[in-house]
Amino acid sequence: MQKTALLLVLLFLSLCELNAQISDFDHINFKKADSIALSLKGENLTNLPELSYKLTSNLKTDAERFRAIYRWVCDNIANDYTLYLRNSRQRQRFKKDSLKLTAWNTKFRTKLFNRLLKRKQTICTGYAYLVKTLADFANIDCKIVQGYGRVSTTNIETLDLPNHSWNAVNLNNKWYLCDPTWASGIPSPKTNKFIFQYNDGFFLANPKLFAVNHFPVDKQWWLLYGSDIPSFETFLSSPILYGNAYKKLELHNAPQQMHHNIKPLEKVIFKYQLKDNTKTQNIKLGFDNGFSTWKNQPTSISINDKSLEVEHQFTQTGFYDVHLYIDDDLISTYTVEVKK
């Protein structure tokens, strides 16, 4: 009886965690929290307890208080992509020498936090640290999660060291995931100069969607259970998701791998759960065969109760990069090789 009761409790807790996402707070209007964060734009980091108090003291719930902290960090801290690349190169250089790697990490951490405090520039570690520190001063339980992140420029052949950090936050006795780094903006493709461009989709994101391009070192921060937790090999072979996916999608259901080998006239099926319904004419696929690029309507599109299913038949042999667009926003990328 005791074992049965324990299993039921664990099952209940796991179901609660699976639903840990922004929709839990549909009853809360975050406009006041966002307004406070925006009103404090430009505040410096010389007194973090005071900044935390200014951001949170006039808000009623922990969800609103955390939102104000998170939004302020995303709107005021610039991602130093050049610094990120330098750190990545050095970590790869010293990965087989633990003493040199430790020495570099210590030296870099000092430089990183000095740059954060003085210039309000950092990389993912600094974002996660600042969100956690400001949350701690507001008595909100927040953790830094270390792991692997995949974006379109990630070289999976050399992804053997953790390269990303994000946050988990406890609100109303449930843990939630967010990524302040990727929510804050993007580096310019031409200059690497950071462009502030807040993306609300990374705030209390759906753990299943989060798992497509976030792989935590500590398994508890999946907020997933059983077969929903991917292996590292599955993570590396997953499709590429872009920031717009977090704006448009509730879930990315299929295909679960990026690369596909098919024969002429075969179809590839794509399945998603949308946050909001859209019209079929707003769904397009982009193609790149190495010689030219073009967009087309898929072979078939079905939208039923926010469930989107896209099928495309490939008639010509070749190797294709295939991109999904919703409302002209780039959502995801796959590769398809068509051979006889």
Order of alpha helices (4+ residues) and beta strands (2+ residues): alpha-alpha-alpha-alpha-beta-alpha-alpha-beta-alpha-beta-beta-beta-alpha-beta-beta-alpha-beta-alpha-beta-alpha-beta-beta-beta-beta-beta-beta-beta-beta-beta
